[in-house]
Amino acid sequence: MLYLHSLQEGEEIFKALSTPVRLKIMELICENPHMSMNDLAEALQITNSAVSMHVKQLEEAGLITIHTASGKRGIMKQIRPKYSRMIVDMDAGTGNAEQFYQDEISIGHFTVADIHPTCGLATPSMLIGEVDNPKVFTFPDRFNAEVLWLGYGSVTYTIPNRLRAGQKLTEIQISFEISSECPEYKEDYPSDIHFILNGTELGVWISPGDFGARRGILSPSWWPELLNQYGLLKTLIINSAGTFIDGSLKLSNTTIDDLNIDYNSNIDLTFAVPKDTPNCGGLTLFGENFGDYNQNIRVKLYYEDSEPSSHA
């Protein structure tokens, strides 16, 4: 999901979608994420060079990804949507509300882990140690991991706190690709994934499955087909109205003010699947070279500048 905090933040996206041809391209690739340049040209009845121009503008706006694949006539370029949903906050105000710090945290850069099988880590080129061995989560090369899975337990990431004195945190957005974790894979395999920030429970989202019926768009060629392949791109949002997934599903009434985060605070985010939760279906986190979305754990910290104190 793409969450736009304001109309201004979406300016380049709105420009890219300002013509009927590019709107139609987005419709076509959402219906069929394996369409090539030639397929689009044929469907739209325009030239390949015209398709290339429109596709380039959509790519520059961050709406699509382009992947190469083997075709009947050699290598072909497939055009795929980067997001399945877009939400625009129409009431975000102006000025300070648009200020934010952004970071990406690699999947292997967790700070604390309580891991129970099935479990494992992998880099884009190899598995790290043995599968189902929690000890590999202590190995130094785990920092290179771009996919992580566990049957139950938790994994914690420390979010960089770039706030300065006089800046007030107004919203946190955290996006990540995630699924359940079943031995091999199982499309219908719900899992209760708990989100905890600085020890405060933010809520529970139920992952619907551990997806592997097709290969992940970015999954390395060596990655076994019998394992899970991709997840869902989800955005966790904490603001003054509460805690949400994808801006529409409210997880709890926990607000940004309840977390009491200032420029001196640690910000520790935990993904957890307790052993005694009703749907103990594990979790998998995908990084930029696994799954369907070429990103790691992406974080935005929105802030506003505090008003200076006035003295009579």
Secondary structure as GFF3:
##gff-version 3
##sequence-region A 1 312
A	DSSP	beta_strand	2	4	.	.	.	ID=ss1
A	DSSP	three_ten_helix	8	10	.	.	.	ID=ss2
A	DSSP	alpha_helix	11	16	.	.	.	ID=ss3
A	DSSP	alpha_helix	20	31	.	.	.	ID=ss4
A	DSSP	alpha_helix	37	44	.	.	.	ID=ss5
A	DSSP	alpha_helix	48	60	.	.	.	ID=ss6
A	DSSP	beta_strand	64	71	.	.	.	ID=ss7
A	DSSP	beta_strand	74	81	.	.	.	ID=ss8
A	DSSP	beta_strand	86	88	.	.	.	ID=ss9
A	DSSP	three_ten_helix	95	98	.	.	.	ID=ss10
A	DSSP	beta_strand	100	105	.	.	.	ID=ss11
A	DSSP	beta_strand	112	116	.	.	.	ID=ss12
A	DSSP	beta_strand	120	122	.	.	.	ID=ss13
A	DSSP	three_ten_helix	134	138	.	.	.	ID=ss14
A	DSSP	three_ten_helix	140	144	.	.	.	ID=ss15
A	DSSP	beta_strand	147	150	.	.	.	ID=ss16
A	DSSP	beta_strand	152	158	.	.	.	ID=ss17
A	DSSP	beta_strand	167	179	.	.	.	ID=ss18
A	DSSP	beta_strand	191	197	.	.	.	ID=ss19
A	DSSP	beta_strand	200	207	.	.	.	ID=ss20
A	DSSP	beta_strand	232	239	.	.	.	ID=ss21
A	DSSP	beta_strand	242	245	.	.	.	ID=ss22
A	DSSP	beta_strand	249	252	.	.	.	ID=ss23
A	DSSP	three_ten_helix	257	259	.	.	.	ID=ss24
A	DSSP	beta_strand	268	273	.	.	.	ID=ss25
A	DSSP	beta_strand	283	286	.	.	.	ID=ss26
A	DSSP	beta_strand	297	305	.	.	.	ID=ss27
###
